[in-house]
Amino acid sequence: GMVEAVNTLFGQSPMQPGPFHPDAIDFARVEANGRNEALWIGDQPATAMTLWQLESQDAPDESIPLPVYRQQMAEAGAEQIRQLLDRAATGEARFENAETSRAVRPADIAILVRSGQEAGLIREALRRRGLASVYLSDRDNVLKTPEAGDVLRWLQAMATPESERRVRTALGTASMGYDWATLEGLFSDDARWEAALEQFQDYAERWQRQGVLPALRQLIHDHALASRLATRSGGERTLTNLLQISELLQEAAATLDGAGGLIRWLDEAMQHRGETPADDRILRLESDAALIKVVTIHKSKGLEYPLVFLPFICSYRSARAEPPLVRTTEKGPEIAFDAGRDDTDAARDRQQAEDMRLLYVAVTRAIHACWLGMAPVRGSAQTGSATVHLQRSAIGRLLGCSDDMRPMDLGPCLEALAGQSPALTRVPSLILT
């Protein structure tokens, strides 16, 4: 079914390789080998490709701004996944073959996104429904997270435990997780406050004797951060970051002079504007559990997943013109421009060719089924607009969407596509409120 769906979707592409689209995909239909296992939902096999359509009940003739589309599709995708897993719990959503049957599990599901922003939207929507996920494409620098700032304040308090102001600041950091009432009670009780100051004195001594890592781990233990963060939303992520930062500090301390040198190192590392963090500074996965996977399309290349969700597939990026090149000649360096094409048109073609490749990668990651979030999107936030920019996305270009497309044209377009094969279906039940 998935092979047939991909054949149907890409087989009608208006973009063919040639002088005007040299980077376009030359698509060739393929035959499926078939599988012993199939996805069943209820009492019948599931459709391979589902085209969700986000539409406005109150204003069907209005297009939808991209930020609204992403927010709504995050909610719709998370809700669909929740319902699917609920049905799996009763045996209705399952993988069957001639001999066995097993329920769909969270680990079978991959949500493919283009950016960390999209990943954050869908993960938050999943979290609100009690569904855990893991982002497998995090390239963020752990030393640029809020936890790094909190650890810096902990180190400053450890380095000068006689400073009540710095100890108060350390205890008031977000990673400590104390509410205002708890802090007020601590600060106003002389005996408890003296004990807190002595604690930081102990951390300072441990730092000098054993190193910064044992000192930070003692702080984490004394304040029961592991157990308290476990009950907070995002707490596992916070604890993972704190432990990773502590290990990085221990490694850095081997080449630095004293507490002051390490504090300066962390402060400067937090301010550094490097493009790509070193491997040891990339955020670690917060869990090895069998969770729903959120992956960038780029990182998914070469992989496959039983079920794939593409809630933001109508998103697009504005094309950027290629900068002029500097090349060396016999007369010295000279600037070379693309004289044969308009830079804006050329950049748009390159961007759409790349987007088309990513779309192909995305839909072909699915083994059994995939879900695509469709909507008459526009880039502008202007209200009441009927302007549709779907043709700027790869999926819109593939569907043959034109510059004069109206919001109400999308439904018939998707129906026409779904009508070409039973492997596709349109579901227009997502209502924008």
Number of C-alpha atoms within 10 A of each C-alpha: 22 22 22 18 26 19 17 18 21 21 14 14 17 13 21 15 13 10 7 11 15 14 19 20 17 13 15 8 12 10 8 10 6 10 10 9 15 20 24 21 18 14 8 10 15 18 20 23 28 21 22 23 21 23 26 17 12 10 14 15 18 21 29 30 21 22 15 14 25 23 16 23 28 25 21 21 23 25 16 14 20 17 13 18 21 14 17 21 14 11 17 19 25 24 22 16 12 8 7 8 15 14 19 24 17 20 15 15 22 27 28 25 26 19 14 16 11 19 23 15 18 25 24 19 20 21 15 13 14 10 17 17 24 21 22 16 21 18 16 16 21 23 26 17 16 16 23 23 18 20 22 20 21 25 27 20 25 28 22 16 22 14 13 16 11 19 23 19 14 22 20 17 17 14 21 19 16 15 10 10 9 10 14 11 12 18 16 10 10 11 10 13 18 13 12 19 19 14 18 23 18 17 26 23 16 18 20 14 11 10 18 26 20 17 23 26 16 16 18 17 12 10 14 12 19 15 13 15 18 14 10 11 12 13 19 19 18 22 21 19 24 24 16 19 25 20 18 16 20 16 13 15 19 11 10 14 9 13 20 12 14 21 21 13 16 21 15 12 15 18 10 12 10 9 8 11 17 10 10 13 18 18 23 19 15 17 14 7 10 13 18 21 22 26 21 22 21 15 13 20 13 9 10 17 19 18 21 26 26 25 29 26 26 25 27 23 13 12 17 14 15 13 10 12 11 11 10 10 8 6 6 7 10 13 9 11 13 12 7 7 10 11 18 13 13 19 17 18 18 20 21 26 19 16 21 23 14 19 20 19 18 24 26 21 23 23 19 23 25 28 25 22 25 30 30 30 29 27 19 15 13 12 10 11 15 21 22 25 27 30 23 25 23 24 25 23 18 18 21 17 21 14 12 11 17 19 25 16 12 21 19 11 14 20 16 13 19 20 13 13 15 13 20 27 21 21 16 16 11 18 13 17 9
